């Protein structure tokens, strides 16, 4: 028996012993298994959870007869169950596999659960491992046990990886080349915000070729900083126009008062007004038409990030529509997403009025913003490739099984 199989065999012996990890709080009350294919997915981390939830939502739209179950950090769409994984005890893992009998397992995480994955594989599931940051996996086991990580990876029918070096490493551990797929990151940006073409043409004509930048999902606490940064940027580009969109329509009156106190010449778009050459700020009532404003502005500051307490705004909704991104230091809710975009050159951090004004003055130039926007689009599209590939893999296998 190969060493990697021995390591998993030793781990399974441990998982069947009284020393194995006890219950993790799951009551083992799994959702009822319906007739037809069942797809189970597990995600670790916010980005993986988001991507897996969107992947399942897209699959459900195309194949409503499928049953989907999620675990880990994925937030399910309506009609999808979310379960707590069993503890790494063989009896609990085998009950999970026997009760649900998943036809597919999609695992998006660095932490492996060898006993659970072994049970699900033995029950006949088609196993797909999705890319992880840096292509790293691990199994949390007692130090005295041999590491079963590579043997657990060998349970997967397909492993999506990020690099050739990972391919070589897994090949050395006996995983066949036909089970390895080079792929981009597992992330999903959701559906791009919509915008009717006639409306885009109308507003483009109304702006009369003026250079514009956008402050999207702006919070009242940061509005004064944004407006002061705009005033400073106008010293170098006097025709520069700020499109300011509150995070919530309830903040519109407050932000309007702040803008008037800063002595800005306002155009209230939702009151039917149109900007002229003297307008400093085009003020929007709420975020409902952000798809339009992202398309118009080559550069956007994403609100909820200059002040603490909000966690920032989702940067992918801007990157997906070709907008260069500025953001403040308080983006804890979306930190990994911003990190990916910064690494690609698609986003830049600002910390106060001065740095925001400097960044706007420099990046509002079409060539500068276009370079950043193109980098953001590369990040978005690289994630979409893996989403499309996994969808095709699952559907092709289902179709093949259904064909007489």
N, C-alpha and C positions, 0 to 999 in steps of 0.2 A: 504494500500500500504506500502511495506517495506521501512524503512528509506533510504536504498541505492537507491531505485527507486525514492524516493522523491527528493533526492539530484540531480539526473540527470534531473528530471522533472524541477526543479528550474533552473538548468543551461540552459536547452533548452529554457525556457521562456526568460532568459537573452539573449541567442543567437538570438532570434527572435526580440529583442528590438533594438531601435536606439542606445542604449548604448554599444552594442556589438562591438568587435574589427572591425575596418574597413579593407579595402582591403590591402593585403600584397604584392601587386605588380603583382600578377598573372593576366593575361588577360583572364583566363578561356577558352583559346583556346586549349582544350584537343585534343590529337591525335584521329583520326577516329577509332571508335570501329569496329573491324573486326568480322565476324562470328566466333564462336568457343569460348572456354574458355579464359578468361583474368585473369591474375594474377598480382595484384598490391602489391608492397612492399615498405615500408618506413623504412629508417635507420637513426639512430642518432649516430654520432661519426664515426671516421675513421675505426675502426675495424669492427663495424657492417655494415658500408657501403661496405667495402671490402667483407665481408662474404656474404652479400645479392647479390652483383653483381656476385660473383662467383657461388652462388647457382642458380641464374637465368640462367647464362651461361651454367651450367651443365644441368639444366632442358631443356633449349632450344636445346641442342645437342640431348637429348633423345626424346623430343616432339616438333619438329619444328613447329607444327601447333598451338601451344599456343602463345598468345600475352602477352608480359610482359611490365609493366610500373613501373618505379622506381621514388622515390622521396627522399628528404632529402640528406644525405651524400653518397649515393651510386652512383658510376660512371658506367653508363650502358655500356654494350658491344654493338658492332654494331648491328643495327636492333632493339634496345630497346629504347623506349622513356623515357625521364626524364621530370617530370612535377614539377611545383611549387604548393604546397598545397594551397587550398583556405584559406582565413581568417576564423576565428571561428564565422562566421555569418551563421545562419541556411540556408538562401537562397542560399549562395554560396556553402555550403557543400552539399546541396540537388542537386544542379546543377551538381556538380562533380560526385555524386553517380548516377544520372540519365543519364548523358552523357556517362560515362564509364561503368557503370553496372559491376563492377569487380565480378568475381565468387569467388575469393580468396583475402583476405587481410592478408599480413604478416607484422606485426608491430615489428620492432626491435629498441626499444628506450625507455627511461625512461619517456620522456615527452609525455603525452597523449593529443589528440585533441578530447574532448568529443563530440562536435557537429558533426565533420567529421565522427568519428567512429560510432556514432549513425545513421547518414544518410546512411553510407555504409552498416551497419548491417541491417537496415530497407529495403534496396534495395536487400537483399538476399545473400550477400557475406558470405562465410565461413571464419570466423575470427580466425587467429592464432597469439598469442603473443609469441615472442621469448625471450629467457633468456636475462636479463640485468645484469650488474655488481651489485652485492649485492642484486638482486631481489627488486629493488626500482622503483616505478612509482609515477608520480605526474601529476596534472592538474593545469595549470596556470589560476587561476580564481580570481576575486575580493575577498577581504577578507570577505566581508559581505555575500558572498554566501556559502552554505554548500559545503564541498569538494566532488566532484563527482567522485573521482579517483576509489574507489572500485566499484561503480555502473558502471563506464565505463569498468573496467576490466570484469565485469559480462557479457558484450556484447560478449566477445570472446568465441568461441566454444572450443578452446584449448589454454591453457596457459602453456608454458614450463618454469619451475622454477628450481632454483639451489639447494634448501635446504628443508628439512623437516619442519623447522620453518616457512618458507613461505607458505608451504602447509597448515599448521595448521592455520596460520593467514587468508588465503583466505577462508578456510573452515568456519571459524568463521563469515566471512562476507557473507556466504550463497552461495559460489561458489561450485558446486558439485565436488566430488572427481573424477568423470569420466572425468572431463574437465581439470584436472591438470596432468602434466607429469614432473617427475624429469629428468633433462637433464644436460649435460655439457655446457660449455660456447658456445655462438654463435660466432664462429670465423672460418675462413677458411684460410688455408695456400697455396691454389692454388695447381697446379699440380707439383709434385717434378721434378726438373730438370733432364733431361734424360742423359743417358750415355750407350753406347754400351758395352756389356759384354766383347767382345774380347779386346777392347781398355783398359778397366780396368785391365784385366789380364796382358796385355803387359806392362803397366806402373808400375803395382805392381812388376813385375819381374825386371824392370829396376831400381827400387829403392833399390833392394837388401836388404830389411828388415831394412832400416835406419829409425829412428824415424823422423817424419815429422810434421810440423804445417803449417798452411795456413794463408796468409793475403789476404783476398778476397775483391774485389772492392776497391783497394787501390788508394788513391788520391796522386798526386805528393807532396802536402804539408805535408803529414804524412809519406812518404816513408822513409825519413832519420831516423825518430823515430823508425819505424818498423825494419829497418836494424840494428840500434844500439842495439835495444832490442834483436835481434837475435844473434848478436855478444856476448852479455853478457850471454845469455842462453847457447851458445856453450861452455862456460867455464866449465859448469857442465855436458854437454852432447856433446862431441866433434864431434859425428857423426850426430848431429841434422841438418836437412835440412829444409830450408824455401821454400815453394812454394808461389811465389808472383804473384798475378793476378791484373793488373790495372783495374780501373773502366771502362776505355775506351781505345780502341786500340790507340787512338790519344795520350795517355799519355805514351805509351810504351818507346819511345826514351828518354823522360825526365827522367823516372824512371830508365832506363838503365844507363843513365849518373850519376844519384845520386848513384846507386849501385857501379859503378866503382870508383866514388870519395870516397866511404866508403871502398874501397879496398876489395870488396867481390869477391870471385871466382864464376863466373856466368856460368850457362848453359842456353842457349837460346833455349827453347823447340821448338818454331815454326820455327827455322832455321835448324831443324833436329838433333840437338845435344842431347846427352843423359848424365845424371849425372853420375859422378864417385865418388870415395871415397873422393876426394878433393873438390867437389862442395859444396859451401856454400848456394847458392840460385838458385833455378830452376825458371827462369823468363818466364812468359807466356805473350803472346802478348795482349790478350783481354779476356773478361769474357764469351765468347761463350761456353767454355767447363767447366764451373764451376761445372756442375753435376758430372763430373769426379773427380775434385780436392776435392770437399766436401766428396766424398766417400772414398778418399784415406787418408784424414787428420782427425785424431781424434779430433783436436783442431783447431779452426779458429778465427782469429781476423777479425771483419767486419769493412771495411774501411768507410771513410766519416764521422767518428765519433770522431777522436782525435782533429780535427780542426773544428771551426765553419763554418757555411755557406752551409753545405750540408745536414744536417738533418739525417745522418746515412743511413744504408742499411737495407733492409727487413730481420729480423732475422729468419723468418720462413723458408726461402729457405735453410738455414743451418740446422735448427732443424729438418726439415722433412727428412734430409738425414743422421741423426745420428751423428751430429758434435757438440761438446761442443763449447760454444760461449764466446769470449771476445769482449768488445766494449768500445769505449770512451764515454765521457760525453755529446757529441753533437748529440743526436738521437731524436730530437724533432718531426720529421716526423713519427717516429715509436715508440713513447714513451710508449704507452699502451702495445704494443707487447713485448717490452723489459721488462716492469714491470712484465708481466705475467711469462715470462721465468725466471727472477731473483727470483720471489717468489717461483717458482717451483724448483729452484736450478740448472737451465740449462744454466744460463749466469752469467757472472761476469764483473763488470766495471773496467777499467784501466784508468789512467789519464795522464800517461807520459811514457817515455822510461823505467824508473826504474820499475814502477809497471807492465808494460807489460812484461818486462824481467822476473820479479819474478813470474808472473802468468804463463808464458809459461814454465819456469823451473819446476814449481810444477805440472801443469795440463797436461803436455805432457805425463806423465806416463799413460799407458793404463788403469789402474784401476780408476784413478781420472777422466780422460776424459770420460770413459764409464758411470760412475755414472751420470755425467752432461748430457751426450747425451741421456741416458735413461729417465731422467726427461724431457728433451725437447720433446722427442717422446711422452711421456704421455700427454703433453699439446696439441700437434698436433692432436693426435688420439682422445682426448676427444672432440675437436671441430668437428671432422669428424662425430662422432656419431649423433649429432644433425642435421647436414646437411643431412645425409642419412635418418634420421627419418622424417624430414619435406618433403623431396622429395617423400618418400613413402606415406605420408599422403595425399599430393596433388594428386599424380597420382592415388592412390586407389579410392579417391572420384570421380575423373574424369571418371575412368573406370566404377565405379558403376553407375554413371549417364548415361553413354552411353549404358550400358547393358539393353536390353529390359526386 
